[in-house]
C-alpha cells in the first residue's frame, strides 16, 4: 500500500520575525505620519488630535504587547493630546527601543 507522507518543512521563524519586525516599523512610520498631519491644517489639525490621540494609544498598545505597549500607549496619548508635540515620532521611537535598544 502506498502512503503519501507530508513533507516536513521546518518553520523559518527567524525570517518571519524579521519581516514582522520591519512590518511594524513600516506601520509605525505610517502612523507617525498620520499623527503629524495636524501640522498641515492650522487650528483644525489640533482638534483632530483629540480624535487621533486615543486611536494612536490603542494602536501602539496592540502593536507592542506587554509593558512596552502599555508605556508606549500612554506616551503616544500624551504626545498627541498636547498641542505642538506632534513632531515626536512615538511609533518609530518605540520600535527603536524594542528592536534596537532592548533587542527582544
N, C-alpha and C positions, 0 to 999 in steps of 0.2 A: 504494500500500500504506500503510495506517495503522499508524503505530507509536506506541506509548504510551511516553512518556519519563517516568521518575520525577521527581517534584518535587524540586527541590533545596532542602533546608531547612538553613540554617546552624545549626550547633550553638550553643546558648547556654551556653557554658562558664561564663560569669560567674554565671548563675543556678544552675547545677548546683554550682559550687564554693561558692556562698553556702549552699545548702541542705545540702550535705555538711558544711560548716563548723559549721552550727548543729545538725546531727545529732550531730556529735562532742561538742558542748557538752552536748546532752541526755543522751547516753550517759555522759559524764563525770560529770554531776550524779548520775545514777542509780548509777554505780559508787562515787562518793564516799559516797552514802547507804548503800549496802551495806556499805562499809568502816566506817561509823560505827555500824552495828547492834550491834557488840560492846559498846557502852556500855549497851545495854538489858539485857544478860544478864551481871551481875557474875560473875567467875571463869570461867564457861563461855565468855563472849564473848572473853576474851583467848586461850583455846585456839583459838577459831575463826579468830583472826588468823594462826595458824600455817598454816592451810589457805588463807586469803584472800591472804596476802602474795605467794606465788608466782603466784597467779592474777591478782592486780591488776598485778603487774610484767609479766606476759606480755600482758595486755590493753593496757596503756599502750604497750608496745613495738610491738604490732601496729597500734594506732590512729595513732601518730605515727612515721613512718618516719625513718630516719637518726639523727643524733646526739641530736635531741630525744627520740625514742623510747627510745634506749638509756639516756640520763641519767634521763629520766622513769621508766623501769622500775626503775632502781637506787634512785632516791629513793622511789618507791612501795613497793618491797620493804622498805626500811629503815624507812619511816614506819609500815608496817603491822606489822612484826615487833617493833618496840619498844613495849612496853606504855605506854598513855597518850597516844600521838601520833595516835590515830585521828581526832581532830578536824580534822586538816590536810586540806583538800580537794585532794589531789595532782592528780587528773584535771582539775579545774577550773582550777587554777593553771597546769598545763601548757598547757591551751587558751588561757588568757590570755597566756601567754608567746608561744605560736606565732602567734596571730592578732591580738593587740593590741600587744604589745611588739615582737616580731620582724617582724610583718606579712608573713608568707610569701605 
